[in-house]
Amino acid sequence: MHNFKILKNQGQFLVCDHPYKLLFIGATTSKEQPILSIPVSVYNFKSIEDIVDGNYAVDLVYGMFM
């Protein structure tokens, strides 16, 4: 990747709990690289029980299996 910014992960709603995020700008480019140690997709869903019990961060966006 080229031409991007690294910022503190702040805001009203967060999509992950990592302290930093990447900001793509108009000139950002990326090129696929064969790095086998990085999973294609990773999902960490909250259970409905955790949501009902209040076991979640109010400023983090969660996905749930229904």
NUVEXBA-8807 format. One line per field, with one value per atom (N, C-alpha, C, O, CB): residue in three letters; x, y, z. Coordinates in nm, 3 decimals. Glycine has a CB too. Example, Ala and Ser with C-alpha at 12.3 -4.5 7.8 and 13.67 -1.06 7.14 Angstrom:
BEGIN
aa = [Ala	Ala	Ala	Ala	Ala	Ser	Ser	Ser	Ser	Ser]
x = [1.319	1.230	1.320	1.424	1.131	1.285	1.367	1.290	1.341	1.408]
y = [-0.569	-0.450	-0.330	-0.332	-0.447	-0.225	-0.106	0.003	0.114	-0.060]
z = [0.780	0.780	0.780	0.846	0.905	0.708	0.714	0.787	0.804	0.572]
***
This chain:
BEGIN
aa = [Met	Met	Met	Met	Met	His	His	His	His	His	Asn	Asn	Asn	Asn	Asn	Phe	Phe	Phe	Phe	Phe	Lys	Lys	Lys	Lys	Lys	Ile	Ile	Ile	Ile	Ile	Leu	Leu	Leu	Leu	Leu	Lys	Lys	Lys	Lys	Lys	Asn	Asn	Asn	Asn	Asn	Gln	Gln	Gln	Gln	Gln	Gly	Gly	Gly	Gly	Gly	Gln	Gln	Gln	Gln	Gln	Phe	Phe	Phe	Phe	Phe	Leu	Leu	Leu	Leu	Leu	Val	Val	Val	Val	Val	Cys	Cys	Cys	Cys	Cys	Asp	Asp	Asp	Asp	Asp	His	His	His	His	His	Pro	Pro	Pro	Pro	Pro	Tyr	Tyr	Tyr	Tyr	Tyr	Lys	Lys	Lys	Lys	Lys	Leu	Leu	Leu	Leu	Leu	Leu	Leu	Leu	Leu	Leu	Phe	Phe	Phe	Phe	Phe	Ile	Ile	Ile	Ile	Ile	Gly	Gly	Gly	Gly	Gly	Ala	Ala	Ala	Ala	Ala	Thr	Thr	Thr	Thr	Thr	Thr	Thr	Thr	Thr	Thr	Ser	Ser	Ser	Ser	Ser	Lys	Lys	Lys	Lys	Lys	Glu	Glu	Glu	Glu	Glu	Gln	Gln	Gln	Gln	Gln	Pro	Pro	Pro	Pro	Pro	Ile	Ile	Ile	Ile	Ile	Leu	Leu	Leu	Leu	Leu	Ser	Ser	Ser	Ser	Ser	Ile	Ile	Ile	Ile	Ile	Pro	Pro	Pro	Pro	Pro	Val	Val	Val	Val	Val	Ser	Ser	Ser	Ser	Ser	Val	Val	Val	Val	Val	Tyr	Tyr	Tyr	Tyr	Tyr	Asn	Asn	Asn	Asn	Asn	Phe	Phe	Phe	Phe	Phe	Lys	Lys	Lys	Lys	Lys	Ser	Ser	Ser	Ser	Ser	Ile	Ile	Ile	Ile	Ile	Glu	Glu	Glu	Glu	Glu	Asp	Asp	Asp	Asp	Asp	Ile	Ile	Ile	Ile	Ile	Val	Val	Val	Val	Val	Asp	Asp	Asp	Asp	Asp	Gly	Gly	Gly	Gly	Gly	Asn	Asn	Asn	Asn	Asn	Tyr	Tyr	Tyr	Tyr	Tyr	Ala	Ala	Ala	Ala	Ala	Val	Val	Val	Val	Val	Asp	Asp	Asp	Asp	Asp	Leu	Leu	Leu	Leu	Leu	Val	Val	Val	Val	Val	Tyr	Tyr	Tyr	Tyr	Tyr	Gly	Gly	Gly	Gly	Gly	Met	Met	Met	Met	Met	Phe	Phe	Phe	Phe	Phe	Met	Met	Met	Met	Met]
x = [0.085	0.000	0.089	0.198	-0.097	0.038	0.109	0.009	-0.109	0.183	0.057	-0.022	-0.145	-0.258	-0.065	-0.124	-0.231	-0.181	-0.062	-0.275	-0.270	-0.234	-0.269	-0.363	-0.306	-0.193	-0.222	-0.268	-0.197	-0.096	-0.387	-0.446	-0.484	-0.497	-0.569	-0.501	-0.557	-0.700	-0.773	-0.551	-0.739	-0.873	-0.970	-1.001	-0.875	-1.018	-1.111	-1.235	-1.233	-1.045	-1.341	-1.465	-1.584	-1.568	-1.470	-1.702	-1.823	-1.844	-1.883	-1.945	-1.820	-1.837	-1.709	-1.653	-1.959	-1.662	-1.540	-1.575	-1.664	-1.439	-1.507	-1.532	-1.436	-1.456	-1.522	-1.333	-1.244	-1.186	-1.196	-1.130	-1.127	-1.073	-0.922	-0.858	-1.106	-0.864	-0.722	-0.699	-0.784	-0.672	-0.586	-0.564	-0.541	-0.549	-0.447	-0.511	-0.485	-0.570	-0.616	-0.337	-0.589	-0.663	-0.591	-0.515	-0.810	-0.618	-0.564	-0.667	-0.785	-0.523	-0.623	-0.710	-0.666	-0.555	-0.706	-0.753	-0.724	-0.758	-0.863	-0.803	-0.667	-0.690	-0.704	-0.692	-0.573	-0.729	-0.753	-0.641	-0.666	-0.776	-0.518	-0.403	-0.361	-0.256	-0.287	-0.437	-0.400	-0.407	-0.505	-0.492	-0.303	-0.302	-0.264	-0.190	-0.205	-0.314	-0.277	-0.257	-0.314	-0.385	-0.177	-0.147	-0.153	-0.089	-0.008	-0.227	-0.241	-0.106	-0.033	-0.345	-0.075	0.050	0.019	-0.070	0.143	0.090	0.065	0.132	0.240	0.115	0.068	0.119	0.028	-0.082	0.126	0.071	-0.014	-0.043	-0.139	0.048	0.039	0.019	-0.090	-0.126	0.149	-0.144	-0.252	-0.383	-0.397	-0.225	-0.480	-0.607	-0.683	-0.674	-0.693	-0.758	-0.835	-0.943	-0.963	-0.899	-1.013	-1.115	-1.122	-1.109	-1.254	-1.141	-1.150	-1.272	-1.287	-1.019	-1.357	-1.477	-1.477	-1.444	-1.606	-1.514	-1.518	-1.655	-1.667	-1.400	-1.757	-1.894	-1.922	-1.869	-1.991	-2.004	-2.055	-2.176	-2.256	-2.090	-2.190	-2.310	-2.426	-2.406	-2.285	-2.546	-2.665	-2.671	-2.722	-2.793	-2.617	-2.614	-2.527	-2.564	-2.561	-2.410	-2.325	-2.396	-2.386	-2.193	-2.466	-2.538	-2.647	-2.659	-2.599	-2.726	-2.835	-2.780	-2.839	-2.919	-2.666	-2.605	-2.530	-2.481	-2.512	-2.519	-2.448	-2.297	-2.225	-2.485	-2.247	-2.104	-2.050	-2.015	-2.075	-2.043	-1.996	-1.954	-1.992	-2.105	-1.875	-1.835	-1.939	-1.976	-1.690	-1.985	-2.092	-2.046	-2.129	-2.150	-1.915	-1.865	-1.803	-1.732	-1.764	-1.827	-1.771	-1.883	-1.979	-1.681	-1.871	-1.974	-1.953	-1.842	-1.970	-2.056	-2.048	-2.139	-2.243	-2.084	-2.099	-2.186	-2.237	-2.171	-2.112	-2.354	-2.409	-2.462	-2.513	-2.521	-2.450	-2.519	-2.659	-2.675	-2.444	-2.758	-2.897	-2.949	-3.063	-2.988]
y = [-0.117	0.000	0.123	0.125	0.000	0.224	0.352	0.465	0.452	0.368	0.576	0.698	0.677	0.692	0.749	0.644	0.633	0.694	0.723	0.485	0.713	0.771	0.672	0.594	0.906	0.677	0.598	0.696	0.790	0.514	0.671	0.761	0.683	0.561	0.833	0.754	0.690	0.649	0.722	0.786	0.534	0.481	0.545	0.489	0.325	0.662	0.737	0.770	0.770	0.865	0.799	0.837	0.788	0.719	0.782	0.822	0.783	0.632	0.572	0.855	0.570	0.426	0.367	0.421	0.393	0.258	0.191	0.056	-0.013	0.176	0.017	-0.114	-0.220	-0.339	-0.107	-0.179	-0.274	-0.206	-0.084	-0.323	-0.285	-0.226	-0.204	-0.185	-0.316	-0.205	-0.176	-0.027	0.054	-0.218	0.012	0.154	0.244	0.366	0.167	0.185	0.264	0.217	0.103	0.258	0.305	0.270	0.329	0.425	0.320	0.271	0.323	0.413	0.380	0.208	0.527	0.619	0.622	0.667	0.763	0.574	0.578	0.716	0.771	0.468	0.772	0.904	0.886	0.775	1.003	0.994	0.984	0.919	0.859	1.119	0.929	0.874	0.737	0.687	0.970	0.676	0.547	0.438	0.428	0.511	0.358	0.243	0.120	0.129	0.264	0.006	-0.120	-0.226	-0.219	-0.164	-0.324	-0.433	-0.562	-0.573	-0.415	-0.660	-0.787	-0.858	-0.865	-0.876	-0.909	-0.980	-1.119	-1.132	-0.901	-1.221	-1.356	-1.380	-1.438	-1.459	-1.335	-1.356	-1.457	-1.423	-1.220	-1.581	-1.689	-1.684	-1.745	-1.819	-1.613	-1.610	-1.513	-1.510	-1.574	-1.434	-1.340	-1.398	-1.420	-1.197	-1.424	-1.480	-1.383	-1.262	-1.518	-1.437	-1.355	-1.277	-1.158	-1.443	-1.344	-1.275	-1.336	-1.457	-1.284	-1.249	-1.291	-1.223	-1.101	-1.255	-1.302	-1.247	-1.287	-1.401	-1.296	-1.195	-1.220	-1.173	-1.065	-1.148	-1.256	-1.218	-1.227	-1.315	-1.304	-1.138	-1.145	-1.235	-1.235	-1.004	-1.311	-1.395	-1.308	-1.203	-1.513	-1.352	-1.279	-1.275	-1.179	-1.344	-1.378	-1.380	-1.266	-1.200	-1.516	-1.242	-1.132	-0.998	-0.910	-1.133	-0.981	-0.855	-0.836	-0.728	-0.854	-0.939	-0.930	-0.904	-0.828	-1.059	-0.967	-0.950	-0.818	-0.787	-1.065	-0.741	-0.613	-0.628	-0.536	-0.541	-0.741	-0.767	-0.720	-0.802	-0.918	-0.589	-0.531	-0.386	-0.325	-0.540	-0.333	-0.192	-0.111	-0.148	-0.171	-0.001	0.076	0.151	0.192	0.173	0.171	0.247	0.158	0.208	0.349	0.026	-0.067	-0.136	-0.184	-0.172	-0.140	-0.201	-0.352	-0.398	-0.144	-0.430	-0.575	-0.639	-0.584	-0.624	-0.756	-0.840	-0.952	-0.990	-0.895	-1.006	-1.116	-1.223	-1.194	-1.065	-1.348	-1.458	-1.464	-1.459	-1.593	-1.476	-1.484	-1.624	-1.653	-1.383]
z = [0.000	0.000	0.000	0.057	0.122	-0.066	-0.074	-0.054	-0.087	-0.210	0.001	0.016	0.104	0.057	-0.120	0.229	0.327	0.457	0.472	0.347	0.550	0.679	0.790	0.777	0.702	0.896	1.016	1.124	1.158	1.064	1.176	1.275	1.400	1.396	1.218	1.511	1.629	1.598	1.532	1.753	1.645	1.619	1.717	1.823	1.633	1.681	1.765	1.686	1.562	1.820	1.753	1.688	1.768	1.869	1.545	1.723	1.796	1.790	1.890	1.739	1.674	1.657	1.599	1.503	1.565	1.656	1.611	1.552	1.603	1.728	1.445	1.386	1.440	1.415	1.235	1.513	1.579	1.702	1.717	1.483	1.791	1.913	1.906	2.010	2.032	1.786	1.769	1.793	1.758	1.626	1.853	1.884	1.761	1.773	1.976	1.645	1.525	1.408	1.405	1.489	1.310	1.189	1.068	1.081	1.196	0.950	0.825	0.761	0.756	0.729	0.712	0.641	0.495	0.464	0.704	0.406	0.263	0.211	0.242	0.186	0.132	0.073	-0.078	-0.128	0.108	-0.150	-0.294	-0.372	-0.477	-0.348	-0.324	-0.397	-0.344	-0.385	-0.390	-0.255	-0.198	-0.304	-0.379	-0.080	-0.310	-0.399	-0.320	-0.222	-0.518	-0.362	-0.296	-0.402	-0.511	-0.193	-0.369	-0.461	-0.381	-0.276	-0.530	-0.430	-0.360	-0.353	-0.452	-0.429	-0.234	-0.213	-0.157	-0.073	-0.117	-0.200	-0.149	-0.013	-0.006	-0.250	0.093	0.228	0.295	0.339	0.310	0.303	0.350	0.500	0.545	0.316	0.577	0.722	0.765	0.883	0.790	0.673	0.706	0.655	0.535	0.644	0.745	0.700	0.610	0.626	0.821	0.515	0.421	0.495	0.471	0.312	0.586	0.665	0.805	0.823	0.595	0.901	1.041	1.101	1.093	1.121	1.159	1.222	1.368	1.402	1.150	1.453	1.596	1.646	1.704	1.672	1.622	1.655	1.804	1.872	1.579	1.853	1.991	1.993	1.899	2.046	2.099	2.112	2.159	2.220	2.211	2.131	2.176	2.328	2.386	2.119	2.392	2.538	2.593	2.691	2.589	2.528	2.572	2.554	2.641	2.494	2.444	2.419	2.524	2.582	2.277	2.548	2.646	2.786	2.863	2.646	2.819	2.952	2.966	3.075	2.981	2.858	2.865	2.858	2.897	2.990	2.812	2.804	2.668	2.583	2.824	2.649	2.524	2.548	2.647	2.414	2.455	2.460	2.382	2.270	2.401	2.439	2.376	2.252	2.171	2.476	2.234	2.118	2.011	1.924	2.163	2.017	1.920	1.844	1.904	1.990	1.711	1.627	1.627	1.599	1.481	1.658	1.665	1.561	1.525	1.805	1.514	1.432	1.520	1.616	1.307	1.488	1.568	1.476	1.368	1.662	1.520	1.454	1.512	1.634	1.473	1.428	1.476	1.456	1.490	1.404]
***
